Amino acid sequence: MSEDLSRNIDLLFEPLVVGSVTLANRIVVPPMVSNRALSSDAAVRWYGRLAAEGPGLVIVEATRIHRFQEDYTAEAIRPVVEAIHSRGAKAAIQLFPIPLGESWAPSDLSRERIDDLVRQFAHATSVCIAAGFDGVEPHGAHGYLVNQFFSPKANAREDGYGGSVENRCRFSLEVARACREAAGDALLLYRHTPVESESYGIEDSFVLTDRLVEIGVDVLDISPGGFRRPGELSAPFKERYARTPIITVWRMEVVTRAVEAIRERRADLIAVGRGMLVDASWPRKVRERQLDEIEQCEECSVGCFDRLWAGELVGCVKWPDGYHV
Ligand SMILES: Cc1cc2nc3c(=O)[nH]c(=O)nc-3n(C[C@H](O)[C@H](O)[C@H](O)COP(=O)(O)O)c2cc1C
């Protein structure tokens, strides 16, 4: 390893103060659906494993907001938060509006349904904060419902929620405001996919993110979804919002790439997803400069994405003992 790289790795281990929360370093585990119920022992083991070897922040997977009106009480989900906190990481959780098995487009939703979803986001946030989470993240990315409202290609509404970019931002902003109010001093993150080809560009994204920052979003989580340009898409946001921490994601387990993203000020935080699935020791091995010891993700998708969509326990095909942790 070059001396330069070894020295620059320290950049990943600088603490970051975000609002009322101090993150021990710049390494984030991004939200990844694991197909383990949040209230189960399996989820406690899963998140304990992901938090065990040194990430600064673990964002718990996309969690359906209606569950917080049912079985996901603060007591039921607190063990997951404790599993993360007891390993020294902070814990946030991503919130997702659509129940399992449902598929809604923006034009399917009545005004009452929209208001109800906004209330559900607020309620879910309150429950999560009562359980001890340090922050919540509405899922505004990857072409799912909240992102669809923003996309002129996916949003055919002709009322105040469709048409102009201001109208297309409305649902996202209502959700963010509701979560902001319910989160109190805790963090509000927001995951956004900028630039969806043939639908919207960075200028539209800036209209949304300017408002999100005004509302009090503490961290912008910039996620390309299928549009893969590791570390690049976050740069314009970092340039625009000097004081709002930006997360960048996609194949950041490549250590030189992660270091460059921070060194070149393209982001403040790097998220390592599949790299943490294959090897949850990634943060420790990087800190100890044992880069040759890191188990590599081959992007095969067999243990992660394929099992995610099949509704099976997510993990990595490289694990020697199957998918139970
Ligand atoms: C199994 C799996 C589940 C995922 N679930 C979510 C999710 O719940 N919410 C989300 O925004 N992204 C989800 N993602 C995307 C990741 O958060 C991340 O953005 C993506 O994997 C790219 O990062 P990576 O190259 O480090 O894996 C998931 C990815 C995987 C592999």
The ligand as an SDF file (V2000), in Angstrom:
LIG
                    3D

 31 33  0  0  0  0  0  0  0  0999 V2000
  -29.8000   -6.9280   -0.4360 C   0  0  0  0  0  0  0  0  0  0  0  0
  -29.9500   -5.4580   -0.7000 C   0  0  0  0  0  0  0  0  0  0  0  0
  -31.0330   -4.7870   -0.1710 C   0  0  0  0  0  0  0  0  0  0  0  0
  -31.1830   -3.4080   -0.3870 C   0  0  0  0  0  0  0  0  0  0  0  0
  -32.2170   -2.7500    0.2100 N   0  0  0  0  0  0  0  0  0  0  0  0
  -32.2980   -1.3960    0.1000 C   0  0  0  0  0  0  0  0  0  0  0  0
  -33.2330   -0.6660    0.8630 C   0  0  0  0  0  0  0  0  0  0  0  0
  -33.9370   -1.2150    1.7170 O   0  0  0  0  0  0  0  0  0  0  0  0
  -33.3110    0.6690    0.6580 N   0  0  0  0  0  0  0  0  0  0  0  0
  -32.4790    1.3210   -0.2100 C   0  0  0  0  0  0  0  0  0  0  0  0
  -32.5890    2.5420   -0.3510 O   0  0  0  0  0  0  0  0  0  0  0  0
  -31.5330    0.6590   -0.9000 N   0  0  0  0  0  0  0  0  0  0  0  0
  -31.4040   -0.6570   -0.7360 C   0  0  0  0  0  0  0  0  0  0  0  0
  -30.3880   -1.3300   -1.3520 N   0  0  0  0  0  0  0  0  0  0  0  0
  -29.3520   -0.5550   -2.0850 C   0  0  0  0  0  0  0  0  0  0  0  0
  -28.1770   -0.2710   -1.1320 C   0  0  0  0  0  0  0  0  0  0  0  0
  -28.5660    0.5820   -0.0620 O   0  0  0  0  0  0  0  0  0  0  0  0
  -27.0150    0.3980   -1.8850 C   0  0  0  0  0  0  0  0  0  0  0  0
  -27.4280    1.6690   -2.3090 O   0  0  0  0  0  0  0  0  0  0  0  0
  -26.5630   -0.4330   -3.0760 C   0  0  0  0  0  0  0  0  0  0  0  0
  -26.3890   -1.7750   -2.7180 O   0  0  0  0  0  0  0  0  0  0  0  0
  -25.2670    0.1180   -3.6590 C   0  0  0  0  0  0  0  0  0  0  0  0
  -24.2400    0.0930   -2.6880 O   0  0  0  0  0  0  0  0  0  0  0  0
  -23.0820   -1.0610   -2.7240 P   0  0  0  0  0  0  0  0  0  0  0  0
  -22.4490   -0.9940   -4.1010 O   0  0  0  0  0  0  0  0  0  0  0  0
  -22.1350   -0.6580   -1.6420 O   0  0  0  0  0  0  0  0  0  0  0  0
  -23.7560   -2.3540   -2.4840 O   0  0  0  0  0  0  0  0  0  0  0  0
  -30.2330   -2.7070   -1.1700 C   0  0  0  0  0  0  0  0  0  0  0  0
  -29.1370   -3.3950   -1.6930 C   0  0  0  0  0  0  0  0  0  0  0  0
  -28.9840   -4.7520   -1.4570 C   0  0  0  0  0  0  0  0  0  0  0  0
  -27.7730   -5.4630   -1.9930 C   0  0  0  0  0  0  0  0  0  0  0  0
  1  2  1  0
  2  3  1  0
  2 30  2  0
  3  4  2  0
  4  5  1  0
  4 28  1  0
  5  6  2  0
  6  7  1  0
  6 13  1  0
  7  8  2  0
  7  9  1  0
  9 10  1  0
 10 11  2  0
 10 12  1  0
 12 13  2  0
 13 14  1  0
 14 15  1  0
 14 28  1  0
 15 16  1  0
 16 17  1  0
 16 18  1  0
 18 19  1  0
 18 20  1  0
 20 21  1  0
 20 22  1  0
 22 23  1  0
 23 24  1  0
 24 25  2  0
 24 26  1  0
 24 27  1  0
 28 29  2  0
 29 30  1  0
 30 31  1  0
M  END
$$$$
